[in-house]
Amino acid sequence: MTPKDVIRTRRRTAALLLPVAAAAALLLPAGCSRKEKKFPSKPITVICPPAPGGTSDLVTRTISYYAEKELGVPVIVVNKTGGAGAVGMSAGAKAKPDGYTVTYVVVEIAILPHRGLAPVSYDDFDLLFRINHTPAALTVNSGAPWKSFRDFAAYAAANPGRIRVGNSGAFSIWHLAAARLEQSLGTDFLHIPHKGAAPAVKSLLGGHIDAVTVAPAEVQTNVEAGKLRMLAVLDEERDPNFPDVPAAAETGSAVSVGAWGGMAAPKGTPETVKKTLIEGFRKAYDNPEFQKKMKNQSVRLGWLDGEDFLAFVREQSEGFRKTIEKLEIR
């Protein structure tokens, strides 16, 4: 066979195989290639809506650091702040649903939609897992006449509108914590907004307000110094970092409210990808070093995943809807 004959034979063979290859390609599922890369095969970006330096940023960066070792790729945290978390969460919801962009969703995702202030809700995500849950703590000045939660509740019920409660801004989580408390007690507080929890605590120390409902970590130093008195943790269980402070449920109050955060992927992320993310981050969460660092920072952990996390967020959303409606009516 001459060289020209060999070339002709190869061309005929290629021509015969082309239809076969085309037919085989049609049998592949849409969006699939012959050889898909194993997830993850490149860096993962974690969007953190709150600003650097706070609890949310601390939790996000710390768990992402340990997740790198489990997932085998860099996990890069990017802060996208603004709109009480709406900016970052909106960006996360619009990301490509391939698992390479996940978002640390905060409690505001269950609050903002009920005020018409955010174009994003938990329905725009595939919720992966909750990491932390920090109930509010009712705290007063050490010189206040109330020595217990029952003392405070009795006075509040008998004197509606008299107790000045500071918060971190109108309709912030700590404002809604106070609102939920007053509604459970059947009374009214005089809500005093501040530009954050720290300024509210400063006002409490100065005697300009009577109480705050903020995270235990926000008042811990001053409670330990004897300047402030924590009356109750607004939850069903006591805070492990403050074992001597009763939970509101122990005093007959059903109020349970606080800040929380967890990871979510854009809607439509493949199940196998979500499973890999959950497993990788769960191993990071269980790492003793991560647990110790969170305890040292008074971060109260509380893992929930899958349907449990979704059910929790739905319940939170409905609860905040009712609280906000009552506030706006008043």
Solvent accessible surface area in square Angstrom, and as a share of the most:
residue,aa,sasa,rsa
1,M,172,0.77
2,T,76,0.44
3,P,106,0.67
4,K,138,0.58
5,D,52,0.27
6,V,51,0.29
7,I,83,0.42
8,R,114,0.42
9,T,60,0.35
10,R,169,0.62
11,R,170,0.62
12,R,145,0.53
13,T,66,0.38
14,A,53,0.41
15,A,60,0.47
16,L,134,0.67
17,L,104,0.52
18,L,122,0.61
19,P,84,0.53
20,V,96,0.55
21,A,49,0.38
22,A,57,0.44
23,A,52,0.41
24,A,40,0.31
25,A,54,0.42
26,L,153,0.76
27,L,154,0.76
28,L,67,0.33
29,P,89,0.56
30,A,109,0.84
31,G,88,0.85
32,C,53,0.32
33,S,63,0.41
34,R,179,0.65
35,K,182,0.77
36,E,109,0.49
37,K,170,0.72
38,K,176,0.75
39,F,31,0.13
40,P,22,0.14
41,S,60,0.39
42,K,105,0.44
43,P,65,0.41
44,I,0,0.00
45,T,42,0.25
46,V,0,0.00
47,I,5,0.03
48,C,0,0.00
49,P,1,0.01
50,P,37,0.23
51,A,57,0.44
52,P,89,0.56
53,G,76,0.73
54,G,37,0.36
55,T,68,0.40
56,S,23,0.15
57,D,10,0.05
58,L,60,0.30
59,V,0,0.00
60,T,0,0.00
61,R,104,0.38
62,T,18,0.10
63,I,0,0.00
64,S,2,0.01
65,Y,116,0.44
66,Y,3,0.01
67,A,0,0.00
68,E,58,0.26
69,K,130,0.55
70,E,75,0.34
71,L,17,0.08
72,G,63,0.60
73,V,18,0.10
74,P,66,0.42
75,V,9,0.05
76,I,87,0.44
77,V,19,0.11
78,V,56,0.32
79,N,36,0.18
80,K,81,0.34
81,T,66,0.39
82,G,34,0.33
83,G,52,0.50
84,A,65,0.51
85,G,7,0.06
86,A,9,0.07
87,V,78,0.45
88,G,0,0.00
89,M,0,0.00
90,S,16,0.10
91,A,34,0.26
92,G,0,0.00
93,A,22,0.17
94,K,167,0.71
95,A,24,0.19
96,K,149,0.63
97,P,56,0.35
98,D,36,0.19
99,G,0,0.00
100,Y,33,0.13
101,T,28,0.16
102,V,1,0.01
103,T,1,0.00
104,Y,1,0.00
105,V,0,0.00
106,V,9,0.05
107,V,3,0.02
108,E,33,0.15
109,I,2,0.01
110,A,1,0.01
111,I,2,0.01
112,L,15,0.08
113,P,45,0.28
114,H,58,0.26
115,R,79,0.29
116,G,68,0.65
117,L,107,0.53
118,A,18,0.14
119,P,118,0.74
120,V,7,0.04
121,S,27,0.18
122,Y,35,0.13
123,D,90,0.47
124,D,55,0.28
125,F,4,0.02
126,D,21,0.11
127,L,22,0.11
128,L,3,0.01
129,F,0,0.00
130,R,22,0.08
131,I,0,0.00
132,N,8,0.04
133,H,26,0.12
134,T,16,0.09
135,P,1,0.00
136,A,0,0.00
137,A,0,0.00
138,L,0,0.00
139,T,0,0.00
140,V,0,0.00
141,N,38,0.19
142,S,40,0.26
143,G,70,0.67
144,A,13,0.10
145,P,101,0.63
146,W,19,0.07
147,K,132,0.56
148,S,45,0.29
149,F,7,0.03
150,R,150,0.55
151,D,61,0.32
152,F,0,0.00
153,A,18,0.14
154,A,66,0.51
155,Y,75,0.28
156,A,1,0.01
157,A,58,0.45
158,A,78,0.60
159,N,37,0.19
160,P,81,0.51
161,G,36,0.35
162,R,154,0.56
163,I,2,0.01
164,R,82,0.30
165,V,0,0.00
166,G,0,0.00
167,N,1,0.01
168,S,26,0.16
169,G,17,0.16
170,A,70,0.54
171,F,40,0.17
172,S,25,0.16
173,I,11,0.06
174,W,21,0.07
175,H,16,0.07
176,L,0,0.00
177,A,0,0.00
178,A,0,0.00
179,A,0,0.00
180,R,49,0.18
181,L,0,0.00
182,E,1,0.01
183,Q,54,0.24
184,S,55,0.35
185,L,36,0.18
186,G,68,0.65
187,T,13,0.08
188,D,56,0.29
189,F,7,0.03
190,L,88,0.44
191,H,31,0.14
192,I,52,0.27
193,P,83,0.52
194,H,34,0.15
195,K,196,0.83
196,G,23,0.22
197,A,12,0.09
198,A,67,0.52
199,P,54,0.34
200,A,0,0.00
201,V,7,0.04
202,K,153,0.65
203,S,18,0.11
204,L,0,0.00
205,L,66,0.33
206,G,46,0.45
207,G,42,0.41
208,H,123,0.55
209,I,8,0.04
210,D,31,0.16
211,A,0,0.00
212,V,0,0.00
213,T,0,0.00
214,V,0,0.00
215,A,13,0.10
216,P,4,0.02
217,A,47,0.36
218,E,76,0.34
219,V,0,0.00
220,Q,43,0.19
221,T,104,0.60
222,N,28,0.14
223,V,34,0.19
224,E,124,0.56
225,A,67,0.52
226,G,49,0.47
227,K,113,0.48
228,L,6,0.03
229,R,56,0.20
230,M,14,0.06
231,L,6,0.03
232,A,0,0.00
233,V,0,0.00
234,L,0,0.00
235,D,14,0.07
236,E,127,0.57
237,E,116,0.52
238,R,99,0.36
239,D,3,0.01
240,P,101,0.63
241,N,41,0.21
242,F,18,0.08
243,P,81,0.51
244,D,128,0.66
245,V,18,0.10
246,P,37,0.23
247,A,0,0.00
248,A,0,0.00
249,A,46,0.36
250,E,83,0.37
251,T,23,0.13
252,G,74,0.71
253,S,12,0.08
254,A,98,0.76
255,V,6,0.04
256,S,34,0.22
257,V,2,0.01
258,G,0,0.00
259,A,25,0.19
260,W,5,0.02
261,G,0,0.00
262,G,0,0.00
263,M,0,0.00
264,A,0,0.00
265,A,0,0.00
266,P,3,0.02
267,K,119,0.51
268,G,57,0.55
269,T,5,0.03
270,P,63,0.40
271,E,127,0.57
272,T,103,0.60
273,V,16,0.09
274,K,27,0.11
275,K,127,0.54
276,T,42,0.24
277,L,0,0.00
278,I,39,0.20
279,E,84,0.38
280,G,6,0.05
281,F,1,0.01
282,R,90,0.33
283,K,121,0.51
284,A,0,0.00
285,Y,18,0.07
286,D,71,0.37
287,N,35,0.18
288,P,105,0.66
289,E,99,0.44
290,F,0,0.00
291,Q,64,0.29
292,K,133,0.57
293,K,96,0.41
294,M,0,0.00
295,K,143,0.60
296,N,103,0.53
297,Q,103,0.46
298,S,17,0.11
299,V,11,0.06
300,R,34,0.12
301,L,40,0.20
302,G,17,0.16
303,W,34,0.12
304,L,46,0.23
305,D,50,0.26
306,G,34,0.32
307,E,130,0.58
308,D,90,0.47
309,F,0,0.00
310,L,40,0.20
311,A,58,0.45
312,F,27,0.11
313,V,0,0.00
314,R,131,0.48
315,E,123,0.55
316,Q,23,0.10
317,S,13,0.08
318,E,71,0.32
319,G,20,0.19
320,F,0,0.00
321,R,75,0.27
322,K,104,0.44
323,T,3,0.02
324,I,1,0.01
325,E,77,0.35
326,K,117,0.49
327,L,21,0.10
328,E,96,0.43
329,I,149,0.76
330,R,145,0.53
